[in-house]
Amino acid sequence: MSIPTLQLDAKSFDQLRSLVHQIMGITIKPGRHAMIEGRLRKRLRALDMGSYEEYIRRVKSNAEEQQAFIDAITTNETYFYRTPRIWNYLYDNYLNELPVKQENFTLKVWSAASSTGEEAYTLGIFLEHFKRANPKFDYHIDGTDISSQVLGKARNGVYAGRSIERFKTACPELFEKYMVGSEESGYSVLPGIRKKVRFFPYNLFDEPRTSSHYHLILLRNVLIYFVKTDQCRVMENIFYQLKDSGTVIIGESESLNGIDTPLRSVSPTIYQHPQNIQTGKAA
Ligand SMILES: C[S@@+](CC[C@H](N)C(=O)[O-])C[C@H]1O[C@@H](n2cnc3c(N)ncnc32)[C@H](O)[C@@H]1O
């Protein structure tokens, strides 16, 4: 016997769209019924619910279900070494311009919208590699996301298949040196790197957690889910948490064109605080 599929009517679709926007800041385009149905079907079945109206009521009244709703709706696609140009820029340019000879210099990095952690751990590998050549240098990485499910996977830190494929092929030496494990059990980055990465929940629309704290913020492949006015709010938050000399990197299909931010474009997807790193003067 086949289980009848629940139909998502126009009214419930609109209510879900506004709920998604209210909770996550994500704007779902009109006409994406099938996507929403696909993402929520399993949840409704698990709860044995007979209608979307009932589900909406549950999400509004139950914090736990709200988290499950976030986990079901968000797109969490990510992998190690995503967009090689960025990693080359960081290693060949960015790191070499830092005051690494200075005692007690700790680079503070934020992987905002980190998903399952591949971006934060790729950073960890590159920064660790740099540290071995520059012993006075140190680093700390924060990874945050709105979805608790992906943060659980990030903390677990075991990866296989598509998640590591490109990195393994493109950077075999780094892979061998800084990742341990096997195809069967999955791979993790070295414990010494993991110690320097921590993950916690954070909604980019919430109050800033810090002020002028990060040297480098990776905000990649998340702005695309927000409309311009919401992108402006997020960028204001990001700028607030960025140090005077800091750098922000966004995703390759994203741009800050038309967004009111003091950040200056360095090259596509790479932006810098207007305060110049070496001189302290406006760039
Ligand atoms: C496509 S992944 C990007 C992962 C990684 N930055 C990368 O580029 O590979 C987008 C992530 O943004 C998160 N996200 C969506 N809305 C968010 C919000 N309002 N606050 C924080 N994270 C959010 C999602 O949960 C998802 O894990």
Ligand as a Chemical Component Dictionary entry (heavy atoms), coordinates in Angstrom:
data_LIG
# 
_chem_comp.id                   LIG 
_chem_comp.type                 NON-POLYMER 
_chem_comp.pdbx_formal_charge   0 
_chem_comp.three_letter_code    LIG 
# 
loop_
_chem_comp_atom.comp_id 
_chem_comp_atom.atom_id 
_chem_comp_atom.alt_atom_id 
_chem_comp_atom.type_symbol 
_chem_comp_atom.charge 
_chem_comp_atom.model_Cartn_x 
_chem_comp_atom.model_Cartn_y 
_chem_comp_atom.model_Cartn_z 
_chem_comp_atom.pdbx_ordinal 
LIG C1  C1  C 0  25.659 26.091 1.414  1  
LIG S1  S1  S 1  26.190 26.068 3.081  2  
LIG C2  C2  C 0  27.762 26.893 2.952  3  
LIG C3  C3  C 0  28.858 26.163 3.695  4  
LIG C4  C4  C 0  30.249 26.747 3.539  5  
LIG N1  N1  N 0  30.308 28.113 3.994  6  
LIG C5  C5  C 0  30.731 26.635 2.103  7  
LIG O1  O1  O 0  30.775 27.654 1.409  8  
LIG O2  O2  O -1 31.063 25.539 1.654  9  
LIG C6  C6  C 0  25.142 27.348 3.765  10 
LIG C7  C7  C 0  24.991 27.251 5.289  11 
LIG O3  O3  O 0  24.379 28.455 5.756  12 
LIG C8  C8  C 0  23.600 28.137 6.883  13 
LIG N2  N2  N 0  22.638 29.222 7.146  14 
LIG C9  C9  C 0  21.527 29.553 6.455  15 
LIG N3  N3  N 0  20.907 30.601 7.027  16 
LIG C10 C10 C 0  21.651 30.954 8.095  17 
LIG C11 C11 C 0  21.520 31.973 9.096  18 
LIG N4  N4  N 0  20.508 32.841 9.097  19 
LIG N5  N5  N 0  22.468 32.050 10.046 20 
LIG C12 C12 C 0  23.511 31.169 10.065 21 
LIG N6  N6  N 0  23.675 30.185 9.164  22 
LIG C13 C13 C 0  22.755 30.083 8.188  23 
LIG C14 C14 C 0  22.952 26.812 6.510  24 
LIG O4  O4  O 0  22.511 26.086 7.632  25 
LIG C15 C15 C 0  24.072 26.108 5.725  26 
LIG O5  O5  O 0  24.768 25.194 6.517  27 
# 
loop_
_chem_comp_bond.comp_id 
_chem_comp_bond.atom_id_1 
_chem_comp_bond.atom_id_2 
_chem_comp_bond.value_order 
_chem_comp_bond.pdbx_ordinal 
LIG C1  S1  SING 1  
LIG S1  C2  SING 2  
LIG S1  C6  SING 3  
LIG C2  C3  SING 4  
LIG C3  C4  SING 5  
LIG C4  N1  SING 6  
LIG C4  C5  SING 7  
LIG C5  O1  DOUB 8  
LIG C5  O2  SING 9  
LIG C6  C7  SING 10 
LIG C7  O3  SING 11 
LIG C7  C15 SING 12 
LIG O3  C8  SING 13 
LIG C8  N2  SING 14 
LIG C8  C14 SING 15 
LIG N2  C9  SING 16 
LIG N2  C13 SING 17 
LIG C9  N3  DOUB 18 
LIG N3  C10 SING 19 
LIG C10 C11 SING 20 
LIG C10 C13 DOUB 21 
LIG C11 N4  SING 22 
LIG C11 N5  DOUB 23 
LIG N5  C12 SING 24 
LIG C12 N6  DOUB 25 
LIG N6  C13 SING 26 
LIG C14 O4  SING 27 
LIG C14 C15 SING 28 
LIG C15 O5  SING 29 
# 
